[in-house]
Amino acid sequence: MRFAPALKVSFYQRISIYRADDLNYFRTMLRLKSWFVIQLICTGLLVTSLRSQILMNTSGNITIESYFHQQGSHVITKGGSKSDFTCVVDFYRFNKIIFYSTLGTTTEISKVGMANWKLARIWYSIAPGIRYEAADWVFAGVINHDCIHRIDQGEPLGSTWWNAFQFTIGTKESYSLYLLDYYRQNQEQSPGEFDGSLTLSKFSRARGSIVNGRNHSYDYYFKLRLRYLVYSSEKWFSYINTDNQWWVNQDRSTEFKGQFSAHLILKGKVNSLGMFVRSIPKDTFKKDNEDGLSSLGIRILF
């Protein structure tokens, strides 16, 4: 018993070296991990059903792009680069309902001078949820967690994160998840086909906690995606993609990002490789502004 007070003091001394927001961040990560545990529990409860199936399928894409045109001043400048990694894991299927999770990371690097590069920003997202697959349409609902870290400068108010309930409806081919298999199976698909999806999100109010988020004032989010098939053959397919995104703040002011891209993809038996050009003519989104930037990149679909 004589050693208990000393151990207790030592414990609190160790805890005190962490800031309160860091502790909140650790708690948030634990809560996020609990969603994966819930999904695994649901898998165990439904596994005996004749219409159920454990999947553990993985798909996604990797993009690496470099900016070659710039208007105005940005965190990411002409000559800088951006990389995206998105991984989708399908855990379990029950009839036409799939339990899955998405992990995404974005890394941005600025060009400094003639020969130096500087890590500017890292953005990651975790989105566990479910989706329903109809014949030609997909309905998905997720709980989306995003966190943004500025690396090139200090963060006096700490990092930014938010949680949002997100719902998406769209044709299958508007999702990268189905895009590769569809055009691999339909080798001579005629040009002129349109696909699209609509995403709606409701943010939790930023109150500094793990659940509510921090350093943002967003209330709603809308995204409209349109995709147009330009060309498809036995080995290649090409399409044009447009993404229009709106963020609605709590004071009802809005932020907007409009971008379009052209893609050329080489079909592979397992994975595919392509190149694309992307342009952002209008962008008022404060957290990741790319207004007036254009880029050229490569994309791997797996």
Buried (B, 14 or more C-beta within 10 A) or exposed (E): EEEEEEEEEEEEEEEEEEEEBEEBBEEBBEEBEEBBEEBEEBBEEBEEEEEBBEBEEEBBBBBBBBBEEBEEEBBBBBBBBBBBBBBBBBBBBBEEBBBBBBBBBBBBBBBBEEEEEBEBBBBBBBBBBBBBBEEEEBBBEBBBBBBBBBBEEEEEEBBBBBBBBBBBBBBBBBBBBBBBEBBBEBEEBEEEBEBBBEBBBEBBBBEEBBEBBBBBBBBBBBBBBBBBBBEBEEEBBBBEBBBBBBBBBEEEEEBEBBBBBBBBBEBBEEBBBBBBBBBBEEBBBEBBBBBBBBBEBEBBBB
